[in-house]
Amino acid sequence: MNNFIFGRYLPGHSWIHQMSPQSKLLLSFYFVIIIFFANNLISYGVLSALIIIVILMSGISVAYFLKGIKPLIWLIIFTVLLQILFSSGGHVLWHFGPFSITNESLVNGGFIFMRFLLIIMISTVLTLTTTPLAIADGVQTV
């Protein structure tokens, strides 16, 4: 559990750290909404670039973020596998019993993977740069 960084606060003096908790909460909420509207590689590329810029602006290393995703990777993989194995539509690439993998299910699985990853990363930015008390106060005032 020492590798689980989600929910921890990491003190710092970056511009992201100094933003008001209400602003960070609202921007994170809007970012998550935008993630759900993304539906192609270009939009996921732009969102990924934005989150990397935000991570770099926070002054926290990208390696630290990736280390924090490690405990959640099994949940992400499980979710993506369910999407890939039980989706219908598209050209069947592989079929065995009730399971079939289609080109469309692979694309949807990739999109779900990216959504999951981006939501975890923006949430991690929020929790690493804002104290739990400030988040609670921010929720109360929003």
Kinemage of the C-alpha trace (Angstrom):
@kinemage 1
@onewidth
@group {chain A} dominant
@subgroup {mainchain}
@vectorlist {calphas} color= white
{ca met a 1} P 0.000 0.000 0.000
{ca asn a 2} L 3.004 2.353 0.217
{ca asn a 3} L 2.896 2.708 -3.576
{ca phe a 4} L -0.728 3.863 -3.495
{ca ile a 5} L -0.423 7.635 -3.869
{ca phe a 6} L -4.052 8.415 -4.697
{ca gly a 7} L -5.473 10.497 -1.851
{ca arg a 8} L -2.104 11.598 -0.479
{ca tyr a 9} L -1.008 15.215 -0.291
{ca leu a 10} L 2.490 16.086 -1.457
{ca pro a 11} L 3.557 19.572 -0.277
{ca gly a 12} L 4.923 21.890 -2.922
{ca his a 13} L 5.126 25.489 -4.099
{ca ser a 14} L 3.989 25.153 -7.699
{ca trp a 15} L 1.317 27.258 -9.323
{ca ile a 16} L -0.996 24.222 -9.212
{ca his a 17} L -0.419 23.840 -5.455
{ca gln a 18} L -1.332 27.495 -4.907
{ca met a 19} L -4.611 27.419 -6.850
{ca ser a 20} L -7.773 27.557 -4.782
{ca pro a 21} L -9.295 24.155 -3.970
{ca gln a 22} L -12.587 25.251 -5.552
{ca ser a 23} L -10.827 26.028 -8.844
{ca lys a 24} L -9.017 22.694 -8.834
{ca leu a 25} L -12.226 20.811 -8.072
{ca leu a 26} L -14.181 22.547 -10.829
{ca leu a 27} L -11.397 22.189 -13.398
{ca ser a 28} L -10.993 18.502 -12.508
{ca phe a 29} L -14.754 17.995 -12.822
{ca tyr a 30} L -14.826 19.724 -16.228
{ca phe a 31} L -11.816 17.711 -17.381
{ca val a 32} L -13.587 14.449 -16.484
{ca ile a 33} L -16.683 15.562 -18.404
{ca ile a 34} L -14.517 16.390 -21.430
{ca ile a 35} L -12.888 12.934 -21.153
{ca phe a 36} L -16.300 11.294 -21.580
{ca phe a 37} L -16.939 13.309 -24.745
{ca ala a 38} L -13.614 12.246 -26.292
{ca asn a 39} L -14.222 9.748 -29.072
{ca asn a 40} L -11.120 9.614 -31.281
{ca leu a 41} L -7.349 9.376 -31.118
{ca ile a 42} L -6.828 13.097 -31.624
{ca ser a 43} L -9.015 14.053 -28.661
{ca tyr a 44} L -7.307 11.479 -26.425
{ca gly a 45} L -3.925 12.747 -27.624
{ca val a 46} L -4.840 16.342 -26.765
{ca leu a 47} L -6.214 15.322 -23.348
{ca ser a 48} L -3.084 13.265 -22.639
{ca ala a 49} L -0.881 16.222 -23.587
{ca leu a 50} L -2.918 18.502 -21.303
{ca ile a 51} L -2.613 16.159 -18.336
{ca ile a 52} L 1.139 15.806 -18.901
{ca ile a 53} L 1.461 19.605 -18.968
{ca val a 54} L -0.531 19.864 -15.726
{ca ile a 55} L 1.655 17.182 -14.111
{ca leu a 56} L 4.818 19.009 -15.181
{ca met a 57} L 3.399 22.319 -13.904
{ca ser a 58} L 2.679 20.701 -10.536
{ca gly a 59} L 6.386 20.036 -10.027
{ca ile a 60} L 5.743 16.366 -9.285
{ca ser a 61} L 7.662 13.891 -11.403
{ca val a 62} L 5.854 11.892 -14.073
{ca ala a 63} L 7.588 8.765 -12.718
{ca tyr a 64} L 5.920 9.374 -9.338
{ca phe a 65} L 2.516 9.498 -11.044
{ca leu a 66} L 3.178 6.322 -12.992
{ca lys a 67} L 4.270 4.611 -9.776
{ca gly a 68} L 0.925 5.581 -8.283
{ca ile a 69} L -1.026 4.014 -11.137
{ca lys a 70} L 0.659 0.649 -10.621
{ca pro a 71} L -1.719 -0.573 -7.850
{ca leu a 72} L -4.738 0.225 -10.039
{ca ile a 73} L -3.444 -1.445 -13.197
{ca trp a 74} L -5.273 -4.726 -12.456
{ca leu a 75} L -8.590 -2.925 -12.155
{ca ile a 76} L -7.916 -1.139 -15.437
{ca ile a 77} L -6.913 -4.382 -17.193
{ca phe a 78} L -9.982 -6.218 -15.852
{ca thr a 79} L -12.309 -3.464 -17.060
{ca val a 80} L -10.688 -3.340 -20.501
{ca leu a 81} L -10.813 -7.146 -20.850
{ca leu a 82} L -14.526 -7.178 -20.037
{ca gln a 83} L -15.084 -4.535 -22.692
{ca ile a 84} L -13.027 -6.408 -25.275
{ca leu a 85} L -14.531 -9.849 -24.628
{ca phe a 86} L -18.197 -8.928 -24.278
{ca ser a 87} L -18.668 -6.131 -26.822
{ca ser a 88} L -20.456 -6.828 -30.049
{ca gly a 89} L -20.210 -5.150 -33.398
{ca gly a 90} L -17.481 -4.885 -35.948
{ca his a 91} L -15.445 -7.497 -37.756
{ca val a 92} L -14.781 -10.632 -35.645
{ca leu a 93} L -11.047 -11.194 -35.231
{ca trp a 94} L -11.229 -14.138 -32.811
{ca his a 95} L -14.093 -16.261 -31.503
{ca phe a 96} L -14.206 -18.981 -28.826
{ca gly a 97} L -17.478 -20.008 -27.166
{ca pro a 98} L -19.301 -16.960 -25.800
{ca phe a 99} L -16.208 -14.778 -26.261
{ca ser a 100} L -15.422 -12.883 -29.402
{ca ile a 101} L -12.943 -10.129 -30.059
{ca thr a 102} L -13.847 -7.641 -32.747
{ca asn a 103} L -12.000 -4.693 -34.201
{ca glu a 104} L -14.612 -2.395 -32.644
{ca ser a 105} L -14.220 -3.972 -29.188
{ca leu a 106} L -10.448 -3.417 -29.362
{ca val a 107} L -10.953 0.256 -30.209
{ca asn a 108} L -13.539 0.655 -27.433
{ca gly a 109} L -11.232 -1.152 -25.002
{ca gly a 110} L -8.450 1.280 -25.873
{ca phe a 111} L -10.762 4.236 -25.320
{ca ile a 112} L -11.883 2.876 -21.951
{ca phe a 113} L -8.245 2.345 -20.976
{ca met a 114} L -7.440 5.965 -21.853
{ca arg a 115} L -10.513 7.293 -20.024
{ca phe a 116} L -9.680 5.328 -16.903
{ca leu a 117} L -6.035 6.424 -17.005
{ca leu a 118} L -6.817 10.110 -17.587
{ca ile a 119} L -9.436 10.209 -14.822
{ca ile a 120} L -7.024 8.579 -12.381
{ca met a 121} L -4.282 11.011 -13.355
{ca ile a 122} L -6.386 14.181 -13.014
{ca ser a 123} L -7.743 12.926 -9.679
{ca thr a 124} L -4.203 12.206 -8.533
{ca val a 125} L -3.100 15.727 -9.481
{ca leu a 126} L -5.969 17.085 -7.394
{ca thr a 127} L -5.182 14.991 -4.321
{ca leu a 128} L -1.396 15.409 -4.502
{ca thr a 129} L -1.616 19.195 -4.720
{ca thr a 130} L -4.477 19.838 -2.287
{ca thr a 131} L -4.773 18.889 1.361
{ca pro a 132} L -7.753 16.702 2.294
{ca leu a 133} L -9.117 19.495 4.497
{ca ala a 134} L -8.867 22.004 1.629
{ca ile a 135} L -10.666 19.557 -0.680
{ca ala a 136} L -13.449 19.150 1.896
{ca asp a 137} L -13.711 22.936 2.303
{ca gly a 138} L -13.705 23.353 -1.475
{ca val a 139} L -16.527 20.846 -1.902
{ca gln a 140} L -18.504 22.635 0.778
{ca thr a 141} L -18.135 26.053 -0.871
{ca val a 142} L -18.711 24.874 -4.454
